[in-house]
Every structure is written in C-alpha cells, then in structure tokens.
C-alpha cells in the first residue's frame, strides 16, 4: 500500500483507541491526527510499560513507529459480536517493516470498510451544501505542526502592520475550548490548529503577535476571544480594530448621535458595507449549519474542506471591511479639513487683515457640524422606530440571492454615510451615491437648496447650503 493510502486509511479510524509500538516502548491513546509525513498524534496517552498517563497530546514520529494496532472498546466489541462474523472481530494491525523504515505502513484491509456511525457523523458525510450557492475557494496554509511552516508563518506575520483574526471552538470564552485561530494578512491566510499544537503555539510566537502594539488586529466582536486568551493562556489582546464596534460608531455618526438597538453580525456588515452578494457570504450559513448539527465540529480531524474554506473566509473579508468603515467614520473629518483648507484661500482677502492669527474662536467651518448632526437626528427619528430604551430599531439586513434579485438590486458602491457635510468652495461634491440597504435611506447634504424626494424604495435625498445651516 502506498503512503497516500495509509494516510487516508488512518483518517478513517480517527477518534479510536490505538496502541503504538515504538523501538523504545509501547503507548496507547486516542488517535487525533495523522499528517502526510506519517507522524501520529494521540490524546489521553498511556505508557503501557510504566503504566503512567502522559498529559496532553503526544506526537509520535513515523520513523520510530514499528506497529500500530486498533483497539476496540468493550461496548463496540459487544455490538459487533452480534452483527459480524467471528473472523471480522480480529484486531486490525498496521505495521512498519523494521528493515525498511521508509516503507509505507502495511495494514490488513479486513475491516477497513467498517466505519462507526459516530465517525460518519463527525466526518459530516451527511451534511450537504448546495453547489449552486457555493462560494469561491480561497488559498490558505494550515499550521498543524512546528517543524515545517510554523516558523515562516511567524516571520511573515511579524512583518505586517495590520492583520485580521478570527477563531473557532466550543463556547469560545474562559469556560470553552479553542480549536482554530485564523490570521490573514494582505497576501496570506494562516489556519493555526490550536487543538493539535496546544498552548505551546502561543509561547512559540503567537502570544508576541497578539500582544504586539505595532500590529493592528482586525476582529469582529473581540470580546469572546479576548476572554478566552486572557483566562486560558494569559494573553492580553491589544491594538484591536473591532468591526462590530466600528459599525455602531458609524451608525451613531450617521444618525446624529443615536445608537442602534442591537449590534450587527459579520454577515450584516459584509452586506451593508462591502455590498457582497449571497454567494460570497453563504459560507457563514454553511458554518451555522455545521455547528448546529455538531457543536464540536471544529475538533474533527481531518476537517472537511468546505469548513476549512469557512475558516479562511472568516478572516479575509475583515481587512477590506475595516477600510470601508474607516472611510465612513473619517468622512466628516475629511470634509471639515477640506473646508479649513479653503477657508481663506478661496475667499476674499479683505477680512484677513482684521483677523488675529492667535484667535481661538470656533470658526464657521466647524460650527456647521452641530447643525448637520441636528438634521441627521431629525431624519433618523422619521426613518427609524424608537425602542423603549431610546435606541433606533435598525432592520436586519438580509442577503440578496442571485436568482431572486434583479441586476440593479446589487450595490454599485459601498454604503456611504447618509448625511454628508458640504462646504462652499470645496473641491468636488461630497454627496455620495446612495445605496438602499433597508436602514441606509437617510438624506444627503450637498449643494443647492433644501429639497426632499421619494426614491423608488422610499429613500430621501436632502440638500442644504451653508447659509441655510445658520440658526
């Protein structure tokens, strides 16, 4: 049997108890992972010669393994005795030739096709995702051992000024368990298998990155991961840009200071700001289906390719999402600064002689910000319903399916701020094209007189001159 066959065969018995005979001893444990170099990872390891238990996950190198034997637990043996011939109850052995250690594992195929119902469930063989909604695949690098790719991954990430981070596990907090940590840069996506690498992965470099003040980490809802890293691994996550927090801040600026009644999911943010169609965000629904079917799906080894793709996609969209949110949050500042630049140079020179250079009085170019916020608040109250707590009830953004949506229903640009500043004499127009995403249908301040009109979806367009903002 070739090494590739051995590699795939051993994955069929993941989660089973095996006995490994080495040149220097015999060990027993639960098979957790087998890599392409025939290294075997066991959990709940017991040294059969000394009788002592070995804590954590232990790695056994392929060139040291003489024999691998599958051991059935008592319940499985009892069940199989009633349904299978006596001959099929023999232990399945896989052996390495002591003479040729580089030869592939030799195994009996007597019970190779026998797969327990539990194993079938863990492999998600019965989970089907519709091909017509399947998103695009993405390249990623899986880090599940220290010897090969870990060092180069650490060096690459440490050179970055910004990266995005996501994580998966069970009940991800101080009481839960971390299985995967995903880190994406502008050119690479790394999937760190925390379940196999263990806490040592943080001491070997990840902790330094997560605590580095010079590397900006983009995360969507950092609360859970921060709690998990702090209480389980002693890591203080720092220098974080949280896209969920940024969404609330942007909404508050858009509505003149109001807060939404709830936070937004990653899916909603990707639709609202990046304008992604359904096929690009369907991976989040795939994720939800798999987690509902098996809450511990992220501990399955090998993880199905569709879920590996989900891990990668959870991080790659965070980087462009941050840039769009920054543009929205900084748009007022940019407009005010442009007004400052033009305050004197495009005006009359007559009053300049009477203005003291050291005057600290708030200039007219900045006073209009209060008027703009008042207009935004009035518009927001008309557009949104108020909750009992005084928050604006923002409708949930639903993905637009390609089959049901007309071509013009897709956003042509990213979601802009609804009400924008306009300053006379500024270069260009600050009125942006509007996208109607249920809750982004507010007025836009541009040049001209005050006017409002209903668009095809009920949106309102408002224009205001500087003179009309003076109260």
C-alpha positions as CSV (number, residue, x, y, z in Angstrom):
1,X,0.0,0.0,0.0
2,X,1.3,3.4,-0.9
3,X,1.8,6.2,1.7
4,X,-1.1,8.1,0.4
5,X,-3.4,5.1,1.1
6,X,-2.0,4.7,4.6
7,X,-2.6,8.4,5.2
8,X,-6.2,8.2,4.2
9,X,-6.9,4.9,5.9
10,X,-5.7,6.1,9.3
11,X,-8.1,9.1,9.0
12,X,-10.9,6.6,8.9
13,X,-10.1,5.5,12.5
14,X,-9.6,8.9,14.0
15,X,-11.2,9.1,17.4
16,X,-10.5,5.4,18.0
17,X,-8.1,3.9,20.7
18,X,-4.9,2.6,19.2
19,X,-1.8,1.0,20.5
20,X,1.6,2.2,19.1
21,X,4.7,0.1,19.4
22,X,7.9,2.1,19.1
23,X,11.5,0.9,19.2
24,X,11.7,2.2,22.7
25,X,8.3,1.5,24.2
26,X,4.6,1.0,23.8
27,X,1.9,3.6,24.1
28,X,-1.9,3.7,24.0
29,X,-4.2,6.6,23.3
30,X,-6.9,8.1,21.2
31,X,-5.9,8.8,17.6
32,X,-6.3,12.5,17.0
33,X,-4.4,13.3,13.8
34,X,-2.1,11.9,11.1
35,X,-0.1,14.2,8.9
36,X,1.4,13.5,5.5
37,X,4.8,12.5,7.0
38,X,3.1,9.7,8.9
39,X,3.5,11.4,12.3
40,X,0.7,10.3,14.6
41,X,-0.9,12.4,17.3
42,X,-2.5,10.7,20.3
43,X,-4.6,12.2,23.1
44,X,-5.1,10.6,26.6
45,X,-1.8,8.8,26.2
46,X,-0.7,6.0,28.5
47,X,2.7,4.4,28.7
48,X,1.9,0.7,28.8
49,X,5.4,-0.2,30.1
50,X,5.4,2.1,33.1
51,X,1.6,2.4,33.5
52,X,1.8,6.2,33.7
53,X,-0.5,8.6,31.9
54,X,1.0,11.3,29.6
55,X,-0.8,14.6,29.8
56,X,-1.9,16.4,26.6
57,X,-1.5,15.4,23.0
58,X,1.7,13.5,22.2
59,X,3.4,13.3,18.8
60,X,5.0,10.1,17.5
61,X,7.3,10.3,14.5
62,X,6.7,7.9,11.7
63,X,10.3,6.6,11.5
64,X,10.1,5.5,15.2
65,X,6.8,3.5,14.8
66,X,7.1,-0.3,14.5
67,X,3.5,-1.3,14.8
68,X,0.0,0.4,15.1
69,X,-2.9,-1.6,16.5
70,X,-6.5,-0.6,16.6
71,X,-8.2,-1.4,19.9
72,X,-11.9,-1.6,20.1
73,X,-13.6,-0.6,23.3
74,X,-15.8,-3.1,25.1
75,X,-19.1,-1.7,24.0
76,X,-18.2,-1.7,20.4
77,X,-16.8,-5.2,20.6
78,X,-20.1,-6.4,22.2
79,X,-22.2,-4.7,19.5
80,X,-20.1,-6.1,16.7
81,X,-20.1,-9.7,18.0
82,X,-23.9,-9.7,17.4
83,X,-23.7,-8.4,13.9
84,X,-20.4,-9.6,12.4
85,X,-18.6,-12.9,11.8
86,X,-16.1,-14.1,14.3
87,X,-13.2,-13.6,11.9
88,X,-14.0,-9.9,11.5
89,X,-13.5,-9.2,15.2
90,X,-9.8,-9.6,14.9
91,X,-7.7,-6.5,15.7
92,X,-6.6,-4.5,12.7
93,X,-2.9,-4.0,12.6
94,X,-0.7,-1.7,10.6
95,X,3.0,-2.4,10.6
96,X,6.2,-0.8,9.5
97,X,9.0,-3.0,8.3
98,X,11.8,-3.0,10.8
99,X,14.2,-3.4,8.0
100,X,12.9,-0.6,5.7
101,X,11.7,2.1,8.0
102,X,10.9,4.3,5.0
103,X,8.4,1.8,3.5
104,X,4.7,2.6,3.8
105,X,2.5,1.3,6.5
106,X,1.3,-2.3,5.9
107,X,-2.2,-2.9,7.0
108,X,-4.9,-5.6,6.9
109,X,-7.9,-4.4,5.0
110,X,-10.1,-7.0,6.7
111,X,-12.2,-4.3,8.5
112,X,-11.0,-1.2,6.6
113,X,-14.5,-0.5,5.3
114,X,-16.1,-0.7,8.8
115,X,-16.9,2.8,9.9
116,X,-18.8,3.5,13.1
117,X,-21.9,5.7,12.9
118,X,-20.2,8.2,15.3
119,X,-17.2,8.6,12.9
120,X,-19.6,9.1,10.0
121,X,-21.3,11.9,11.9
122,X,-18.0,13.6,12.8
123,X,-16.8,13.5,9.2
124,X,-20.0,15.4,8.2
125,X,-20.6,12.9,5.5
126,X,-24.3,13.5,5.7
127,X,-24.1,17.3,5.5
128,X,-24.8,18.6,2.0
129,X,-24.3,22.1,0.9
130,X,-25.9,23.3,-2.3
131,X,-23.4,23.7,-5.1
132,X,-25.3,26.5,-6.8
133,X,-24.7,28.7,-3.8
134,X,-21.2,27.6,-3.2
135,X,-18.7,30.5,-2.8
136,X,-15.3,30.8,-4.3
137,X,-12.4,28.8,-2.8
138,X,-9.5,30.6,-1.2
139,X,-5.9,29.6,-0.7
140,X,-4.8,29.1,2.9
141,X,-1.9,27.5,4.8
142,X,-2.7,25.0,7.6
143,X,-0.3,25.1,10.5
144,X,-0.7,21.9,12.5
145,X,3.0,21.2,13.4
146,X,6.0,23.2,14.4
147,X,8.6,21.6,12.2
148,X,7.7,22.9,8.7
149,X,5.6,26.0,8.2
150,X,5.3,27.5,11.7
151,X,8.5,29.5,11.7
152,X,8.0,31.1,8.3
153,X,4.4,32.0,9.2
154,X,5.5,33.7,12.4
155,X,8.2,35.7,10.5
156,X,5.6,36.8,7.8
157,X,3.0,37.9,10.3
158,X,5.5,39.9,12.4
159,X,6.4,42.0,9.4
160,X,2.8,43.1,9.0
161,X,1.4,46.4,10.3
162,X,-2.2,45.0,10.2
163,X,-3.8,41.6,10.1
164,X,-7.2,40.1,10.6
165,X,-8.0,37.4,13.2
166,X,-10.9,35.0,13.8
167,X,-11.2,31.9,16.0
168,X,-13.4,28.8,16.3
169,X,-14.0,26.4,19.1
170,X,-16.7,25.3,21.6
171,X,-18.2,28.0,23.8
172,X,-15.4,30.4,23.0
173,X,-14.7,32.1,26.3
174,X,-12.8,31.3,29.6
175,X,-15.0,28.2,30.0
176,X,-14.8,27.0,26.5
177,X,-12.2,25.4,24.3
178,X,-10.2,27.0,21.4
179,X,-9.8,24.8,18.3
180,X,-8.6,27.1,15.5
181,X,-7.0,30.6,15.3
182,X,-7.1,32.2,11.8
183,X,-4.8,35.0,10.8
184,X,-5.0,36.8,7.5
185,X,-2.6,39.3,6.0
186,X,-2.7,41.1,2.7
187,X,-1.2,38.1,0.9
188,X,-1.5,35.0,3.1
189,X,-4.1,33.2,5.2
190,X,-2.9,31.0,8.1
191,X,-5.0,28.5,9.9
192,X,-3.4,27.5,13.2
193,X,-4.7,24.2,14.6
194,X,-4.7,25.0,18.3
195,X,-6.3,21.7,19.1
196,X,-3.2,19.8,17.8
197,X,-0.5,22.4,18.6
198,X,-1.6,23.1,22.1
199,X,-0.7,26.0,24.4
200,X,2.9,25.8,23.2
201,X,1.8,27.6,20.0
202,X,1.4,30.8,21.9
203,X,4.7,30.6,23.7
204,X,6.5,29.9,20.4
205,X,5.4,33.2,18.8
206,X,1.6,33.8,18.6
207,X,1.4,35.5,22.0
208,X,4.0,38.0,20.9
209,X,2.0,38.8,17.8
210,X,-1.4,39.0,19.7
211,X,0.1,41.4,22.3
212,X,2.2,43.5,19.8
213,X,1.2,47.1,19.9
214,X,2.7,47.7,16.5
215,X,0.4,45.2,14.7
216,X,-3.2,46.2,14.3
217,X,-5.5,43.2,14.7
218,X,-8.9,43.4,12.9
219,X,-11.6,41.3,14.6
220,X,-15.4,41.2,14.5
221,X,-16.6,41.1,18.2
222,X,-13.3,40.6,20.1
223,X,-15.0,40.0,23.5
224,X,-15.1,36.2,23.3
225,X,-11.6,35.7,22.0
226,X,-10.2,38.3,24.4
227,X,-11.7,36.5,27.4
228,X,-10.5,33.1,26.2
229,X,-7.0,34.2,25.5
230,X,-6.7,36.1,28.8
231,X,-8.0,33.5,31.2
232,X,-6.8,30.3,29.5
233,X,-3.4,31.4,28.0
234,X,-2.5,34.6,29.9
235,X,-2.6,36.7,26.7
236,X,-3.7,40.3,26.7
237,X,-5.0,41.0,23.2
238,X,-4.1,44.6,22.3
239,X,-4.2,47.1,19.4
240,X,-7.6,45.8,18.1
241,X,-9.9,47.3,15.5
242,X,-13.3,45.8,16.1
243,X,-15.6,46.0,13.1
244,X,-18.7,45.4,15.3
245,X,-17.8,48.4,17.4
246,X,-17.0,50.5,14.3
247,X,-20.4,49.7,12.8
248,X,-22.1,51.1,15.9
249,X,-20.0,54.2,15.8
250,X,-20.7,54.7,12.2
251,X,-24.4,54.4,12.8
252,X,-24.3,56.8,15.6
253,X,-22.5,59.4,13.4
254,X,-24.9,58.7,10.6
255,X,-28.0,59.4,12.8
256,X,-26.6,62.4,14.7
257,X,-25.8,60.5,17.9
258,X,-28.4,57.8,18.2
259,X,-27.4,54.2,18.9
260,X,-28.9,51.1,17.3
261,X,-31.0,48.8,19.4
262,X,-28.6,45.9,18.7
263,X,-25.2,45.1,17.2
264,X,-24.6,43.7,13.7
265,X,-23.4,40.3,12.7
266,X,-20.5,39.8,10.4
267,X,-22.8,38.8,7.6
268,X,-24.8,42.1,8.0
269,X,-21.6,44.1,8.0
270,X,-20.4,42.4,4.8
271,X,-23.6,43.1,3.1
272,X,-24.0,46.7,4.4
273,X,-20.5,48.0,3.7
274,X,-18.9,45.7,1.1
275,X,-22.2,45.1,-0.8
276,X,-21.4,41.3,-1.1
277,X,-23.9,39.1,-2.9
278,X,-25.3,36.0,-1.4
279,X,-22.8,33.6,-2.9
280,X,-19.9,35.5,-1.2
281,X,-21.4,35.3,2.3
282,X,-23.0,31.8,2.0
283,X,-20.1,30.4,3.9
284,X,-21.5,31.9,7.1
285,X,-24.7,29.8,6.6
286,X,-22.6,26.7,6.0
287,X,-20.8,27.4,9.2
288,X,-24.1,27.7,11.1
289,X,-25.5,24.5,9.7
290,X,-22.4,22.5,10.6
291,X,-22.3,23.9,14.2
292,X,-25.9,23.2,14.8
293,X,-25.5,19.6,13.6
294,X,-22.4,19.1,15.7
295,X,-21.3,21.7,18.2
296,X,-17.8,20.2,18.3
297,X,-17.3,20.1,14.6
298,X,-14.2,22.3,14.8
299,X,-12.4,19.5,16.6
300,X,-13.0,17.0,13.8
301,X,-9.7,15.8,12.1
302,X,-9.4,16.0,9.2
303,X,-11.7,19.0,8.9
304,X,-13.8,18.8,5.7
305,X,-12.5,21.2,3.0
306,X,-15.7,23.2,3.0
307,X,-15.2,24.1,6.6
308,X,-11.5,24.8,6.1
309,X,-12.6,27.3,3.5
310,X,-15.0,28.8,6.0
311,X,-12.2,29.3,8.5
312,X,-10.2,31.2,5.8
313,X,-13.1,33.3,4.6
314,X,-13.9,34.4,8.2
315,X,-10.7,36.5,8.1
316,X,-10.1,37.7,4.6
317,X,-13.1,40.0,4.4
318,X,-12.2,41.7,7.6
319,X,-9.4,43.7,6.1
320,X,-11.4,45.4,3.3
321,X,-14.3,45.8,5.8
322,X,-12.0,47.8,8.1
323,X,-11.0,50.2,5.3
324,X,-14.6,50.9,4.3
325,X,-15.6,51.5,7.9
326,X,-12.6,53.9,8.4
327,X,-13.7,55.8,5.3
328,X,-17.2,56.2,6.7
329,X,-16.1,57.2,10.2
330,X,-13.5,59.6,8.9
331,X,-15.7,61.2,6.2
332,X,-16.8,64.1,8.4
333,X,-13.2,64.9,9.4
334,X,-12.1,64.8,5.8
335,X,-14.8,67.2,4.8
336,X,-14.1,69.6,7.7
337,X,-10.4,69.6,6.9
338,X,-11.1,70.4,3.2
339,X,-13.3,73.3,4.4
340,X,-10.4,74.5,6.5
341,X,-8.0,74.4,3.6
342,X,-10.4,76.6,1.5
343,X,-11.5,78.9,4.3
344,X,-9.1,81.7,3.4
345,X,-7.5,80.9,0.1
346,X,-10.8,80.9,-1.9
347,X,-12.4,83.8,0.0
348,X,-12.0,87.5,-0.1
349,X,-8.7,88.9,1.2
350,X,-10.4,92.0,2.8
351,X,-11.3,90.5,6.2
352,X,-7.9,88.8,6.6
353,X,-6.2,91.9,8.0
354,X,-8.7,92.2,10.8
355,X,-8.5,88.6,11.9
356,X,-6.0,87.8,14.6
357,X,-3.8,84.8,13.9
358,X,-4.0,83.7,17.5
359,X,-7.8,83.9,17.7
360,X,-9.2,80.7,19.2
361,X,-12.8,81.4,18.4
362,X,-14.6,78.4,16.8
363,X,-14.7,79.1,13.1
364,X,-17.8,79.0,11.0
365,X,-16.4,76.0,9.1
366,X,-16.6,73.9,12.2
367,X,-19.8,75.3,13.7
368,X,-21.8,73.7,10.9
369,X,-21.1,70.3,12.3
370,X,-23.7,70.8,15.1
371,X,-26.3,71.8,12.5
372,X,-25.6,68.7,10.4
373,X,-25.9,66.5,13.5
374,X,-29.3,68.1,14.3
375,X,-30.5,67.4,10.8
376,X,-29.3,63.8,11.0
377,X,-31.2,63.3,14.2
378,X,-34.4,64.7,12.9
379,X,-34.1,62.5,9.8
380,X,-33.3,59.4,11.8
381,X,-36.3,59.8,14.1
382,X,-38.5,60.0,11.0
383,X,-36.9,57.0,9.4
384,X,-36.5,54.6,12.3
385,X,-38.7,53.5,15.2
386,X,-37.5,54.2,18.7
387,X,-37.3,51.4,21.2
388,X,-38.4,51.8,24.8
389,X,-34.8,52.5,25.8
390,X,-34.5,55.3,23.2
391,X,-32.4,53.3,20.7
392,X,-33.2,53.2,17.0
393,X,-34.6,49.9,15.7
394,X,-32.4,49.0,12.8
395,X,-33.8,46.4,10.4
396,X,-31.9,43.3,9.9
397,X,-30.0,43.2,6.5
398,X,-30.8,40.1,4.5
399,X,-28.6,38.7,1.8
400,X,-29.9,39.1,-1.8
401,X,-30.0,35.8,-3.6
402,X,-28.8,36.0,-7.2
403,X,-31.8,34.2,-8.5
404,X,-34.4,36.5,-6.9
405,X,-32.6,39.8,-7.3
406,X,-32.5,42.0,-10.4
407,X,-29.2,43.2,-11.6
408,X,-29.8,46.7,-10.4
409,X,-30.6,45.5,-6.9
410,X,-26.9,44.8,-6.3
411,X,-25.0,47.8,-4.7
412,X,-22.8,49.6,-7.2
413,X,-20.7,51.3,-4.5
414,X,-20.1,50.8,-0.8
415,X,-22.6,52.0,1.7
416,X,-21.9,55.7,2.3
417,X,-22.8,58.0,5.2
418,X,-26.4,59.2,4.6
419,X,-25.9,62.8,5.6
420,X,-22.7,64.4,4.4
421,X,-21.1,67.8,5.0
422,X,-20.8,70.3,2.2
423,X,-18.7,73.3,2.3
424,X,-18.8,76.1,-0.4
425,X,-15.7,76.3,-2.4
426,X,-14.6,72.8,-1.6
427,X,-13.3,70.7,-4.5
428,X,-15.7,68.3,-5.9
429,X,-19.0,67.2,-4.4
430,X,-19.2,65.3,-1.1
431,X,-22.6,63.9,-2.0
432,X,-22.1,60.2,-2.5
433,X,-24.3,57.8,-4.4
434,X,-26.8,56.2,-2.1
435,X,-27.4,52.6,-1.5
436,X,-30.7,51.5,0.0
437,X,-29.9,48.7,2.4
438,X,-33.1,48.8,4.4
439,X,-31.6,51.2,7.0
440,X,-29.4,53.4,4.9
441,X,-32.0,55.7,3.4
442,X,-31.3,59.0,5.0
443,X,-30.8,62.4,3.5
444,X,-27.5,63.6,1.9
445,X,-26.2,67.1,2.3
446,X,-25.0,68.5,-0.9
447,X,-25.0,71.9,-2.7
448,X,-28.3,73.6,-3.6
449,X,-31.5,74.4,-1.7
450,X,-33.3,72.2,0.7
451,X,-35.3,69.6,-1.1
452,X,-36.6,66.1,-0.5
453,X,-37.9,63.5,-2.8
454,X,-39.0,59.9,-2.5
455,X,-36.9,57.4,-4.5
456,X,-38.1,54.0,-5.8
457,X,-37.5,52.4,-2.4
458,X,-38.6,55.2,-0.2
459,X,-35.3,56.8,0.2
460,X,-35.0,60.6,0.9
461,X,-32.5,62.9,-0.6
462,X,-31.8,66.2,1.1
463,X,-29.6,69.1,0.1
464,X,-28.5,72.0,2.3
465,X,-26.4,75.1,1.7
466,X,-24.1,76.6,4.3
467,X,-26.3,79.7,4.6
468,X,-29.3,77.6,5.5
469,X,-27.5,75.8,8.3
470,X,-27.1,79.0,10.2
471,X,-29.7,79.1,13.0
